[in-house]
Amino acid sequence: MKNWEKMFEKWNMFTTLDESLKSNLNKLKNDKDALKDAFYQELSFGTAGMRGILGAGTNRMNIYTVRKAVNGLADYLLTNRSDAKNRGIVIAYDSRYMSKEFAIESAKVLGYYGIHTYVFESLRPTPLLSFAVRHLNTAAGIMITASHNPPEYNGFKVYNEHGSQIVPSEAQLIVESIQQTEDELTVPTLEQAQVEEQGKLTWLSDEVDIAYLEKLHEITQLSTEEQQNDKDLQVVFTPLHGTAYDLVTKGLQQLHFSKVAVVEEQAQPDPEFSTVKSPNPEEHQAFSKAIDLGKQTNADILLGTDPDADRLGVAVKNSDDEYQVLTGNQLGVLLFDYIVKHIDKTKTVKPRMIKTVVTTEMGRAIAEANQVGSIDTLTGFKYIGEKINQYDMTGETFLFGFEESYGYLISSFARDKDAVQAAMMATEMAYYWKKEGKTLFDALDLLYEKYGYYLEGMTSLTLKGQEGSEQIEEILTSIRESPFVEIGGMQVTTIEDYSSSIRTLTLEEKQETITLPKENMIKYLLQDDGWVCFRPSGTEPKIKYYYGVRGTNAEDSHQRLLALKESLEERVNGIID
């Protein structure tokens, strides 16, 4: 009998197995491939947590895999935080199937170990959880969410005492603790009533929200007088069936943006995300209803947040008077430019902008032109959060952080990407440019004229199951062992292999050490400011390859980017075929 079959038998023979999971197992018995996929491995706990398809099995999100993860987290905290029991853990959850149930299960495990938990009475955004850790001074935080994944997914993210996602060094210790739990089916818990009776569970209503909104009000660049005036700006907002409705609408009200139309069909939480193919503001189809409402109201700006409200998409009218969704890079440089325009440089000590290695180089160009230090991190906002935590000690001033995948942070009162903050600043920015007689696309053209026509793209290739994992590894092995000499007609000048921490300067035939942490990622720097980066996802069965150029004009940039894309796809398809 194979190992996955033994695991299935263990679950199948467990007499007190949850009834819904038992029903799911019975359905899987007639589909050997599906059964194998549910049990061939344990759901991996990555650098921030775990994410997977809901259902029965060790490779699925369910109450038993969640309990096992929480059991390991409890052990880690009790070993490494002497005050963990009293400081406790705050838990939030989004609108997905089983989210509140997983939050309660987490509290039941933590309660068994005497660790106090704070759980929100109803769904909340991820950035509010990040804020709550700091506001309540808890030892850690848990967010139950699968972000913008399809409805069949859910996830479990862990935050450290700074309110930022855990980094690899912390994750490794938690994983080691999780692995000491041999049987996920027998993790000890208390009943919810017992945890409540012992005073180890505190239900949170709106006290954290109120404190967050006070901090949100402080990020505005508007004058005191202007804040109080009604703004001539028509806004359309969709929370895409997620968690952002209350905080975004209240935040806009605080600044007297009174002309806000909400997409009513998408205002209510819905785990099926029934009005969109994907609840991801990166995908333009998610804006279809917002665009319809925008046309009805002649809106100046459309805002869309993903289900857990850590990503923001924005659409505005282009030169053809049609709504167009800005890329994450475009919105990022617009926000950064707006912030830089309004800071008092005489009072800002060592200002810093942080971006990831796969985010547009235009951010660095704006930083250099404005005497702001720019820092690259590995992909993932956890690394941006880690840098901000360091600034608490060094005295440097965090000014702005962003990544190409629609993640932005303006103020460090939260330590993860924050679509609520970004929605406020994007609206304010649109108002600023409207007073100048310009749209955000006009403002973007001004940036291109000043800094160059930067353009970026990304291809995401999903390869599911064990075979898919092997194909992803084959792609990475191939481009390491047989590296590109040129891509899309652009010569390779540097190869950065983050798994070995070696930077190879191909034209100078010398090597340097990469100072960032190791990661299974490879980046190629090309002539004329072009670049390419290969990176497998840490939470999904995907490999992504990113690419960017800087052309002399818009057409030149589009042609260069297309050449890169075609060259990369030809190589990757050749490997997996």
TIDOMAR-927864 format. One record per residue (C-alpha): residue in three letters; y, z, x. Coordinates in pm, 1 decimal. Each point is the difference from the previous one (the first is absolute). Layout:
% residues N
  residuo        c2        c3        c1
      ALA         Y         Z         X
...
This chain:
% residues 577
  residuo        c2        c3        c1
      MET       0.0       0.0       0.0
      LYS     341.8     -95.8     133.9
      ASN     270.9     262.2      44.5
      TRP     210.6    -125.6    -292.5
      GLU    -304.6      18.8    -224.0
      LYS     -58.4     362.0     103.3
      MET     361.6      83.1     -84.4
      PHE     -37.6    -165.1    -337.6
      GLU    -316.4     198.8     -70.0
      LYS     178.2     322.3      92.0
      TRP     276.8     -73.3    -249.5
      ASN    -242.2    -127.1    -262.7
      MET    -209.9     318.2      19.4
      PHE     298.3     237.4      -2.2
      THR     -50.1     185.4    -327.3
      THR     363.2      95.9     -63.4
      LEU     155.1    -333.1      92.2
      ASP     318.8     -72.9    -194.4
      GLU    -100.0    -180.5    -320.3
      SER     239.1    -292.6      41.6
      LEU    -124.6     -58.9     354.5
      LYS    -361.4      27.0    -115.4
      SER      73.2    -271.8    -254.4
      ASN     157.5    -212.0     272.5
      LEU    -309.3      45.3     218.9
      ASN    -228.0    -114.8    -280.1
      LYS     201.1    -320.8     -30.7
      LEU     -20.9     -61.5     375.0
      LYS    -379.8      26.1      12.4
      ASN     -39.9    -359.6    -110.4
      ASP     240.3    -134.5     264.4
      LYS    -140.3      68.5     345.5
      ASP     299.1    -147.3     185.0
      ALA     246.0     213.2    -194.3
      LEU    -219.9     307.0      46.8
      LYS     -20.0     -60.3     374.7
      ASP     377.4     -41.9      24.3
      ALA      47.0     331.6    -181.7
      PHE    -221.2     190.4     244.5
      TYR     -26.6    -188.6     332.8
      GLN     276.1     210.5     155.6
      GLU     228.2     293.3     -70.1
      LEU     347.4     -85.2    -126.3
      SER     197.7       3.7     321.3
      PHE     281.3     246.3      54.5
      GLY     263.7    -200.1     187.0
      THR     318.7     102.4     174.5
      ALA     162.8     127.7    -319.9
      GLY    -288.9      50.6    -240.4
      MET    -246.9    -207.9    -193.9
      ARG      10.9    -267.4    -265.8
      GLY    -276.7    -172.1    -189.0
      ILE    -149.0    -129.1    -323.2
      LEU     -65.0     258.5    -268.9
      GLY    -363.9      68.0     -80.5
      ALA    -322.3     165.0     108.9
      GLY    -106.5      -5.3     363.9
      THR      96.3     120.3     343.5
      ASN     213.1    -312.6      51.0
      ARG     196.9      56.1    -320.5
      MET     285.2     218.8    -121.9
      ASN    -144.9     272.4    -223.7
      ILE      18.5     376.6     -42.0
      TYR    -264.6      56.1     269.1
      THR     157.3    -211.7     273.1
      VAL     336.8     157.7     -83.8
      ARG    -147.9     350.1      16.9
      LYS    -153.1     -77.9     338.2
      ALA     334.6    -121.3     136.0
      VAL     179.8     308.8    -133.5
      ASN    -269.9     224.5     143.7
      GLY      66.1    -148.7     344.1
      LEU     376.6      30.6     -45.9
      ALA     -38.2     367.1     -96.9
      ASP    -208.3      68.2     309.7
      TYR     256.1    -179.1     219.0
      LEU     290.9     198.3    -144.7
      LEU    -173.3     336.9      20.3
      THR     -86.2     -71.6     363.8
      ASN     339.1    -136.0     104.5
      ARG     254.4     169.4    -231.4
      SER     -14.1     379.6      -8.9
      ASP     229.8       8.2    -303.3
      ALA    -173.1    -279.7    -194.1
      LYS    -125.6     222.7    -284.1
      ASN     343.0     132.5     -90.8
      ARG     202.3    -314.5      67.7
      GLY    -251.9    -204.2    -190.8
      ILE     -22.4    -369.3     -79.2
      VAL     202.0    -204.7    -249.8
      ILE    -182.6    -274.6    -191.9
      ALA     143.6    -295.0    -190.7
      TYR    -164.1    -295.0    -170.0
      ASP      87.0    -337.6    -149.2
      SER     -95.3    -191.4    -314.4
      ARG    -345.2    -120.1     106.4
      TYR    -335.4      76.5    -152.9
      MET    -126.8     345.3     107.8
      SER     320.9      88.1     185.9
      LYS      64.9     329.8    -179.7
      GLU    -371.9      82.5       4.2
      PHE     -12.0     -45.5     378.0
      ALA     309.7     220.0      35.9
      ILE    -168.4     278.2    -196.6
      GLU    -325.8     -39.5     192.3
      SER     199.1      37.0     321.9
      ALA     155.1     323.0    -130.3
      LYS    -345.3     133.2     -96.4
      VAL    -133.2     -50.7     353.8
      LEU     311.6     145.5     162.8
      GLY     -12.0     292.5    -240.2
      TYR    -351.4      82.3     115.9
      TYR     143.4      50.4     349.8
      GLY     291.6     205.8    -127.3
      ILE     258.3    -270.0      73.8
      HIS     288.2      -6.5    -247.3
      THR      68.7    -334.7    -167.0
      TYR     304.9    -140.3    -175.5
      VAL     -89.1    -281.4    -239.1
      PHE     248.5    -203.4    -201.9
      GLU     -48.5      16.9    -374.5
      SER      34.3    -376.9     -30.5
      LEU       4.4    -304.2     225.0
      ARG     253.2     -24.5     283.2
      PRO      94.4    -253.9     271.3
      THR    -129.5      20.7     355.2
      PRO     347.2      59.4     152.6
      LEU      45.7     301.8    -227.7
      LEU    -325.2     143.3     137.7
      SER     132.8     -51.9     353.5
      PHE     320.6     179.7     -98.8
      ALA    -191.6     277.3    -178.7
      VAL    -192.2      92.7     316.8
      ARG     327.5      71.0     176.9
      HIS     172.1     150.9    -303.4
      LEU    -284.4     244.7     -71.1
      ASN     -82.7      50.2     370.7
      THR    -370.0     -61.9     -58.9
      ALA    -254.6     -43.0     278.7
      ALA     -93.5    -347.7    -124.6
      GLY      15.2    -237.8    -293.5
      ILE    -243.8    -221.4    -187.5
      MET      95.1    -315.3    -190.6
      ILE    -257.6    -154.7    -233.2
      THR      85.7    -369.2      -7.5
      ALA    -122.9    -344.9      92.6
      SER     354.7    -130.6      24.0
      HIS       7.6    -363.9    -118.2
      ASN    -375.6     -67.6       8.5
      PRO    -182.8    -139.6    -307.9
      PRO     -86.6     234.0    -293.1
      GLU    -354.4      71.9     118.5
      TYR     132.6     180.6     310.5
      ASN     125.8     347.9      67.6
      GLY      78.7     187.7     319.9
      PHE      70.3     328.2     172.6
      LYS     285.2      34.9     251.1
      VAL      69.7     305.6     213.7
      TYR     344.5     114.4     115.0
      ASN      71.6     247.3     278.1
      GLU     238.7     293.7     -13.8
      HIS     294.5    -228.0      87.7
      GLY     -55.8    -206.3    -313.9
      SER    -112.5    -307.6     191.5
      GLN    -339.1    -167.5     -15.8
      ILE    -244.3     145.7     249.1
      VAL     -22.4    -188.4     329.1
      PRO    -325.1     -92.5     179.9
      SER     -21.7     320.2     206.4
      GLU      15.6     208.2    -319.5
      ALA    -227.5    -238.6    -189.6
      GLN    -265.9      21.8     269.6
      LEU     -20.6     378.5     -28.7
      ILE     -19.3     -23.8    -379.3
      VAL    -273.9    -263.8      25.2
      GLU    -198.0     227.4     231.6
      SER      28.7     277.4    -258.1
      ILE    -102.5    -236.5    -279.9
      GLN    -305.7    -108.6     195.5
      GLN    -116.7     361.7      22.8
      THR     -45.5     -10.2    -378.7
      GLU    -351.4    -140.4     -17.1
      ASP     -39.1     -27.2    -377.6
      GLU     288.5    -120.0    -213.2
      LEU    -193.3      91.9    -316.5
      THR      -2.6     373.1      76.1
      VAL     355.8      68.7     120.7
      PRO      95.8     346.0    -130.7
      THR     271.4      18.9    -266.8
      LEU     147.6     241.7    -248.6
      GLU      59.9     -88.3    -361.9
      GLN     357.6     -93.1     -87.6
      ALA      34.0     312.2    -217.5
      GLN    -110.3     219.0     291.5
      VAL     257.8    -151.9     235.8
      GLU     271.9      54.1    -259.2
      GLU    -110.0     357.6     -76.0
      GLN       5.6      86.5     370.7
      GLY     357.2    -128.8      27.2
      LYS    -103.2    -268.2     249.4
      LEU     123.3    -292.1    -211.2
      THR     365.9     -53.8     -85.8
      TRP      88.8    -279.9    -239.7
      LEU     329.3    -173.5      87.0
      SER     232.6    -135.3    -267.6
      ASP     339.1    -147.5      96.3
      GLU     136.0     243.7     259.5
      VAL     -93.5    -223.7     293.2
      ASP     140.7    -305.9    -178.6
      ILE     338.1     168.6     -43.7
      ALA      17.9      90.5     368.9
      TYR    -101.3    -355.4      96.8
      LEU     268.6    -155.3    -220.2
      GLU     264.6     220.7     163.1
      LYS    -104.9    -135.0     340.5
      LEU     -14.3    -354.3    -136.8
      HIS     361.6      25.2    -110.5
      GLU     104.2      78.0     357.0
      ILE    -115.3    -332.7     147.8
      THR     269.0    -204.1    -176.3
      GLN     263.7    -176.2     208.7
      LEU     238.0     -17.5    -298.4
      SER     319.7     201.9       0.5
      THR      18.1     307.2    -224.9
      GLU     233.5    -180.9    -238.0
      GLU    -213.5    -312.5     -11.0
      GLN    -313.5     200.8     -75.0
      GLN     154.4     120.5    -326.9
      ASN     102.7    -344.3    -125.7
      ASP    -224.9    -220.6    -213.2
      LYS    -113.5    -296.9     207.7
      ASP      24.2    -364.2     -99.9
      LEU    -355.6     -76.0     109.0
      GLN    -285.8     -99.0    -229.1
      VAL    -333.9     138.9     121.4
      VAL    -354.5     -71.3    -118.8
      PHE    -270.0     247.1     101.4
      THR    -377.7      -0.4     -34.5
      PRO    -224.5     283.4     121.0
      LEU    -304.8    -228.4     -49.2
      HIS    -184.1     261.0    -211.3
      GLY      36.3     260.6     274.1
      THR     183.8     318.5      89.4
      ALA     358.4    -101.9      82.8
      TYR     160.6     -16.2    -344.5
      ASP     154.4     348.2     -18.9
      LEU     133.2      31.4     354.2
      VAL     139.0    -352.7      26.6
      THR     177.1       6.1    -337.2
      LYS     139.2     349.8      60.6
      GLY     108.1     -95.8     351.5
      LEU     192.0    -301.1    -132.8
      GLN     159.5     215.1    -269.1
      GLN     124.6     243.0     265.4
      LEU     203.6    -281.0     156.1
      HIS     116.5    -129.0    -339.2
      PHE    -191.0    -326.1      10.9
      SER      -7.0     -13.4    -378.2
      LYS    -107.3    -362.4     -53.0
      VAL    -371.3      48.9      65.1
      ALA    -257.6    -189.6    -206.4
      VAL    -359.9     117.5      40.3
      VAL    -298.0    -229.8     -58.7
      GLU    -138.0     200.1    -292.2
      GLU    -350.6    -155.7       9.3
      GLN     -37.9     131.3     354.8
      ALA     181.7     332.2     -36.3
      GLN    -300.4     201.5    -115.6
      PRO    -277.2     104.5     242.3
      ASP    -307.1    -219.6     -39.5
      PRO    -303.1      21.9     232.0
      GLU     -94.6    -356.2     -93.8
      PHE     343.4    -137.2     100.6
      SER     -58.1    -223.9    -297.3
      THR     309.5    -222.0      24.3
      VAL     -46.5    -111.5     362.8
      LYS    -274.9    -151.9     210.7
      SER      84.3     250.9     272.0
      PRO     247.8     292.2     -12.3
      ASN     141.0     -97.2     335.7
      PRO     369.1     -89.9      37.0
      GLU     -95.3    -199.5     310.7
      GLU    -163.0    -252.6    -236.3
      HIS     261.7    -194.2    -190.6
      GLN    -203.0     -21.8    -322.1
      ALA      65.2     372.1     -46.0
      PHE     365.2     -88.6     -68.2
      SER     -63.5    -248.5    -281.4
      LYS     100.9     234.7    -284.5
      ALA     292.0     139.1     200.5
      ILE     121.0    -356.3      56.6
      ASP     -23.3     -72.8    -374.0
      LEU     208.2     309.3     -75.3
      GLY     236.6     -87.0     282.6
      LYS      70.8    -337.1    -157.8
      GLN      67.7     166.2    -336.5
      THR     242.7     252.0     149.3
      ASN     141.4    -219.8     280.0
      ALA    -104.0     270.9     244.6
      ASP     146.6      22.6     349.7
      ILE    -308.6     166.3     149.2
      LEU    -363.6      55.8    -102.4
      LEU    -186.4     305.9     133.3
      GLY    -379.3      41.1       0.2
      THR    -196.5     297.0     132.1
      ASP    -374.1      23.6      58.7
      PRO    -211.0     258.1    -191.2
      ASP      56.3     292.1     239.2
      ALA     363.1    -101.2      67.6
      ASP     -13.3     -26.0     375.0
      ARG      72.1    -375.8       6.1
      LEU     297.0    -186.3    -145.7
      GLY      41.8    -367.6     -75.0
      VAL     335.6    -157.6     -84.0
      ALA      88.1    -334.1    -157.2
      VAL     347.1    -156.7     -23.2
      LYS     138.0    -340.3     -88.6
      ASN     -12.4    -268.0     268.6
      SER     224.9    -302.7      47.6
      ASP    -184.2    -180.2    -282.4
      ASP      85.4     287.3    -237.6
      GLU    -369.0      95.4     -19.1
      TYR    -139.3     348.0      65.7
      GLN    -177.6      17.1     332.4
      VAL    -187.8     297.7     142.0
      LEU     123.5     106.1     341.7
      THR    -263.3      52.3     266.6
      GLY     -49.9     349.8     133.7
      ASN     161.9    -103.4     326.0
      GLN     301.6    -152.5    -176.0
      LEU      64.6     306.1    -213.0
      GLY     -51.3     220.7     304.0
      VAL     265.0    -169.4     213.3
      LEU     244.0      -8.2    -292.2
      LEU     -41.8     374.8     -56.7
      PHE      31.4      75.6     370.8
      ASP     311.7    -214.3      33.8
      TYR     157.2     172.1    -303.7
      ILE     -74.7     345.5     140.9
      VAL     134.8     -89.7     344.7
      LYS     321.0    -135.2    -155.7
      HIS      68.7     337.1    -160.8
      ILE    -101.1     265.0     253.0
      ASP     262.2     192.0     194.3
      LYS    -110.6     -78.3     353.8
      THR     225.5     271.4     144.1
      LYS    -200.5     262.2    -190.0
      THR    -346.3    -150.8      34.5
      VAL    -188.4     131.7     302.9
      LYS    -246.2    -241.4     157.9
      PRO     -63.7    -212.4    -313.2
      ARG    -347.1    -151.7     -22.1
      MET    -163.7    -276.2    -204.2
      ILE    -380.9      -2.9     -11.6
      LYS    -220.3    -295.1     -91.9
      THR    -360.2    -101.7      54.8
      VAL    -125.9    -257.6     250.1
      VAL     -68.7    -251.6    -281.2
      THR     345.9      35.6    -157.9
      THR     278.8    -254.0      57.3
      GLU     174.5      -3.2     336.1
      MET     325.0     -55.5    -187.8
      GLY      16.2     376.1     -49.0
      ARG      15.9      48.6     375.4
      ALA     273.3    -261.7      30.7
      ILE     215.2     181.0    -259.0
      ALA     -63.2     333.1     171.5
      GLU     101.1    -127.3     342.6
      ALA     318.6    -156.9    -136.6
      ASN      98.8     334.6    -154.6
      GLN     -92.9     230.8     289.0
      VAL    -296.7     144.7    -189.6
      GLY    -323.5      73.1     181.8
      SER    -301.5    -189.6    -134.2
      ILE    -358.2     122.7      25.5
      ASP    -326.2    -179.7     -73.3
      THR    -303.0     188.1    -129.6
      LEU    -351.8    -103.3     -86.5
      THR     -54.4    -140.7    -348.6
      GLY      13.8     267.7    -267.3
      PHE     280.3     222.7    -119.9
      LYS    -183.0     305.7     132.3
      TYR     121.2     -96.5     346.3
      ILE     358.9     -28.8    -121.4
      GLY     -36.9     344.5    -153.4
      GLU    -136.2     131.2     329.5
      LYS     307.0    -126.6     187.6
      ILE     232.8     163.8    -253.0
      ASN    -185.0     329.3      49.4
      GLN      67.2     -31.2     374.0
      TYR     371.3     -53.7     -66.0
      ASP      10.6     348.0    -153.7
      MET     -55.5     124.3     355.1
      THR     191.7    -258.2     206.4
      GLY     323.2     -10.5    -201.6
      GLU     -13.5    -375.0     -60.0
      THR     123.7    -121.2    -339.7
      PHE    -236.4    -191.7    -224.5
      LEU     200.7    -278.4    -161.7
      PHE    -255.1    -228.2    -163.2
      GLY    -368.7     -83.7      11.8
      PHE    -180.8    -300.4    -144.2
      GLU    -308.7    -215.8       7.8
      GLU     -58.6    -353.2    -117.9
      SER    -225.1     109.8    -287.6
      TYR     291.6     118.7    -216.4
      GLY      16.2     352.0     141.0
      TYR     342.9     157.7      70.4
      LEU     143.5     343.3      71.5
      ILE     371.2      75.7       9.3
      SER      11.0     380.1      30.1
      SER    -255.2     228.8     161.2
      PHE     -10.7     254.8    -280.9
      ALA    -319.7    -196.0     -74.8
      ARG    -223.2    -103.9     287.5
      ASP    -181.0    -296.0    -151.7
      LYS     122.7    -330.6    -135.1
      ASP     204.0      63.7    -310.6
      ALA      59.9    -263.4    -267.7
      VAL     228.1     233.9    -193.7
      GLN     239.2      35.9     293.3
      ALA     -24.0    -373.0      65.4
      ALA      68.4     -85.9    -366.0
      MET     318.0     209.5       7.5
      MET     123.6    -154.8     323.9
      ALA     -91.6    -356.7    -101.1
      THR     190.5      37.8    -327.8
      GLU     300.6     146.5     176.4
      MET     -15.3    -278.8     258.1
      ALA      -9.9    -268.6    -271.4
      TYR     306.6     163.6    -156.3
      TYR     181.1      -3.3     336.4
      TRP     -67.9    -369.4      55.2
      LYS      85.3     -91.0    -360.0
      LYS     345.8     149.1      53.6
      GLU      23.5    -232.8     301.1
      GLY     -88.2    -293.0    -227.0
      LYS    -347.5     -43.3     149.6
      THR    -364.8      36.7     -97.6
      LEU    -258.3     157.7     230.6
      PHE    -111.5    -352.7      94.3
      ASP     356.1     -76.5     106.1
      ALA      -2.5     318.3     208.1
      LEU    -330.7    -102.7     155.2
      ASP     144.1    -337.6      98.0
      LEU     280.8     182.3     180.3
      LEU    -257.7     194.7     198.3
      TYR    -189.0    -319.5      88.9
      GLU     319.6    -164.2     119.7
      LYS      77.9     299.9     218.0
      TYR    -342.4      88.8     140.5
      GLY    -216.5    -311.3     -38.9
      TYR    -240.9    -131.3    -262.4
      TYR    -285.8     247.1      19.1
      LEU    -295.9     -77.9    -223.8
      GLU    -335.6     172.6     -33.5
      GLY    -333.3     -50.6    -172.8
      MET    -332.4     175.5     -49.2
      THR    -349.3    -114.9     -92.8
      SER    -245.3     252.4    -142.9
      LEU    -368.8     -85.4       8.1
      THR    -236.3     213.9    -210.6
      LEU    -358.6      19.5     126.3
      LYS    -198.3     250.3    -205.6
      GLY    -314.4     197.2      74.4
      GLN    -195.4      46.8     317.9
      GLU       1.4    -372.5      78.4
      GLY     376.6      -8.4     -42.6
      SER      46.5     289.3     241.3
      GLU    -207.4    -186.4     257.3
      GLN     206.9    -318.0     -48.9
      ILE     324.9     191.5      50.9
      GLU    -130.3     142.3     324.7
      GLU    -116.2    -348.1     105.1
      ILE     352.8    -138.3     -49.7
      LEU     153.2     272.3     217.1
      THR    -267.2     -37.2     270.2
      SER      53.8    -375.1      15.0
      ILE     377.6      14.9      46.8
      ARG     -42.6     268.1     267.0
      GLU    -267.0    -183.8     198.2
      SER     155.3    -346.0     -48.9
      PRO     374.3      67.6     -32.6
      PHE     251.8    -255.6    -123.4
      VAL     198.2    -192.2     261.5
      GLU     236.0    -142.1    -262.2
      ILE      33.0      41.3    -375.4
      GLY     169.6    -254.0    -223.9
      GLY     143.9    -179.6     300.6
      MET     156.5     318.1     141.9
      GLN    -121.2     127.1     335.1
      VAL    -140.2     352.6      26.6
      THR     208.7     214.3     235.3
      THR    -154.3     343.6     -59.7
      ILE    -322.5     140.8    -142.7
      GLU       2.9     359.7    -121.3
      ASP    -342.7     150.2     -65.1
      TYR      56.5     335.6    -163.5
      SER    -368.0      97.0      17.2
      SER      11.0      -1.2     380.8
      SER     374.3      80.9      29.4
      ILE      44.2    -300.4     231.2
      ARG     293.8    -238.8     -16.2
      THR     -67.8    -324.7     188.1
      LEU     303.0    -206.1     104.9
      THR    -171.5    -338.8      14.8
      LEU     277.5    -193.2     174.3
      GLU      52.0     265.5     267.5
      GLU    -373.4      75.4      31.0
      LYS      44.5     377.0     -10.1
      GLN     -91.7     287.5    -225.6
      GLU     179.2     304.4    -141.9
      THR    -102.6     305.9    -196.8
      ILE      82.7      21.4    -371.3
      THR     129.4     349.9     -73.5
      LEU     -80.1       0.4    -373.6
      PRO    -329.1     156.3    -120.9
      LYS    -312.1    -213.9       9.7
      GLU     -83.6    -210.0    -304.2
      ASN    -224.3    -296.3     -73.1
      MET     286.1    -251.3       2.4
      ILE     106.9    -298.0     211.6
      LYS     349.7    -146.1      21.2
      TYR     108.0    -325.2     164.5
      LEU     361.0     -55.9     104.0
      LEU     102.2    -364.8      13.1
      GLN     284.3    -202.5     142.2
      ASP     327.3     -18.8    -198.3
      ASP     -48.8     345.0    -158.7
      GLY    -319.5     -91.3    -185.3
      TRP    -285.2     248.0     -43.3
      VAL    -341.0      47.3    -162.7
      CYS    -199.3     315.7     -69.4
      PHE    -359.5      55.3    -118.3
      ARG     -85.3     330.0    -167.6
      PRO    -291.6     113.1    -220.3
      SER      92.4     223.4    -293.4
      GLY     -92.7     366.1      35.8
      THR     -60.0      49.9    -373.5
      GLU    -113.0    -336.4    -138.2
      PRO    -256.5    -270.3      98.5
      LYS     272.0    -225.1     138.6
      ILE     130.8    -146.5     319.9
      LYS     367.0     -91.5       5.0
      TYR     180.8    -225.4     238.6
      TYR     377.2      13.0      17.4
      TYR     233.3    -256.5     157.1
      GLY     371.7     -39.7      55.3
      VAL     253.7    -246.9     142.4
      ARG     369.6     -30.8      71.0
      GLY     128.3    -350.5     -61.9
      THR     333.0    -174.6      33.8
      ASN      29.1     -45.3    -377.3
      ALA    -200.2      55.8    -317.0
      GLU    -194.3    -328.8      21.5
      ASP     -82.4      51.7     366.7
      SER    -132.9     350.5     -75.1
      HIS    -215.1    -121.1    -289.8
      GLN    -155.4    -274.1     213.8
      ARG     -73.1     238.8     286.0
      LEU    -154.3     255.1    -236.4
      LEU    -217.6    -261.3    -169.7
      ALA    -128.2    -118.7     338.6
      LEU     -96.3     356.6      91.1
      LYS    -175.1      56.8    -332.7
      GLU    -203.6    -320.4      19.4
      SER    -101.7      63.4     358.9
      LEU    -115.9     355.6     -77.4
      GLU    -193.2    -100.4    -311.5
      GLU    -178.4    -276.0     188.0
      ARG    -114.2     245.9     266.6
      VAL    -106.9     274.3    -242.4
      ASN    -182.9    -237.4    -234.6
      GLY    -183.0    -145.7     298.5
      ILE    -123.9     345.8      97.5
      ILE    -127.0     113.4    -340.0
      ASP    -148.2    -339.2     -93.1
